[in-house]
Amino acid sequence: MHLDVDVLDFVDMPLAENTRRNAGLRFDQLMAALGPFLRAPNWTALTVCELNPDHGERDGSTLQSFAKALSNALAASPRMAEDLMALRGLSGLGATKYCRAFVSRLRPEIRTTHHAGGR
């Protein structure tokens, strides 16, 4: 599955690369639509693109909200939870907590791999 953040209403979730206003899904609509796909038994991969953390709040709260919601959606995926637990050999650590930790570790990489020219 390919998730292009440009589908979001920039006013609702200002993380898209394209800064058009009021021309997309609300963030809650996107998360609701994403859920059934992530719970499908044949789901295998998710790519997220056109996410620009420099367009969110300077304190990182916009990106944190995005990452938290995405990690919750991923944690609800039986396949993702099973694969992550098996990969890490974890026991006693909930899938939601692990997915949040996994996604939060990606946040610095998102900043460092973003093109030059931001804030």
C-alpha positions in Angstrom: 0.0 0.0 0.0 1.2 3.5 -0.9 0.2 6.4 1.4 0.8 9.8 -0.1 0.4 12.4 2.6 -0.7 14.9 -0.1 -4.2 13.4 0.0 -4.7 15.1 3.4 -6.3 18.5 3.9 -3.3 20.6 4.7 -5.2 22.8 7.1 -6.2 19.6 9.1 -2.8 18.0 9.1 0.0 20.3 7.8 2.6 17.6 6.9 2.1 17.3 3.2 4.7 18.5 0.7 1.9 20.1 -1.4 0.5 23.0 0.7 -2.8 23.5 -1.1 -5.6 24.3 1.4 -8.8 22.5 2.2 -8.5 20.1 -0.7 -8.2 16.6 0.8 -9.3 14.1 3.4 -9.3 15.0 7.0 -6.7 13.1 9.0 -9.3 11.1 10.9 -10.9 10.0 7.5 -7.5 8.8 6.2 -6.9 6.8 9.4 -10.4 5.3 9.2 -9.9 4.3 5.6 -6.4 2.9 6.2 -7.6 0.5 9.0 -9.4 -2.1 6.9 -6.4 -2.3 4.5 -3.9 -2.9 7.3 -6.2 -5.6 8.7 -6.4 -7.4 5.4 -4.7 -10.8 5.4 -2.9 -10.1 2.2 -1.4 -6.7 3.3 2.4 -6.9 3.2 3.9 -3.4 3.0 3.2 0.3 3.5 5.1 3.2 2.1 4.5 6.8 3.3 5.6 9.6 1.0 5.3 13.3 0.5 5.5 13.9 4.2 7.3 17.1 5.1 7.9 17.4 8.8 9.0 21.0 8.3 5.4 22.0 7.5 4.1 21.0 10.9 4.6 22.7 14.3 8.2 23.5 15.2 8.0 21.5 18.4 7.3 18.3 16.3 3.8 17.8 17.7 2.2 17.5 14.3 4.5 14.8 13.3 4.1 13.1 16.6 0.4 13.1 16.2 0.8 11.6 12.7 3.2 8.9 14.0 1.1 8.0 17.0 -2.0 7.5 14.8 -0.1 5.5 12.2 1.5 3.4 14.9 -1.9 2.7 16.4 -3.2 1.7 12.9 -0.2 -0.6 12.4 -0.6 -2.1 15.8 -4.2 -3.1 14.9 -2.9 -5.1 11.9 -2.6 -8.7 13.0 0.1 -9.3 10.4 2.2 -6.3 11.5 2.0 -7.2 15.1 2.9 -10.8 14.5 5.7 -10.0 12.2 7.2 -7.4 14.5 7.0 -9.6 17.6 8.5 -12.5 15.7 11.3 -10.3 14.2 12.2 -9.0 17.6 11.5 -12.1 19.6 9.6 -10.0 22.1 7.4 -11.3 24.8 5.4 -9.3 27.2 5.5 -6.1 25.2 2.2 -5.0 23.6 2.0 -4.6 19.9 0.8 -1.0 20.2 3.6 0.0 22.5 6.2 -1.7 20.3 4.8 -0.1 17.1 4.8 3.3 18.7 8.5 2.8 19.7 9.3 1.6 16.2 7.7 4.6 14.5 9.1 7.1 17.0 12.6 5.8 16.1 11.9 6.6 12.5 11.1 10.3 13.2 14.8 11.5 13.3 15.4 9.6 10.1 12.5 11.4 8.4 14.1 14.7 9.3 17.5 13.7 8.1 16.4 12.2 4.8 14.1 15.1 3.9 15.4 17.4 1.1 17.4 20.5 2.0 15.7 23.8 2.2 13.3 23.4 5.1 13.3 25.2 8.4 
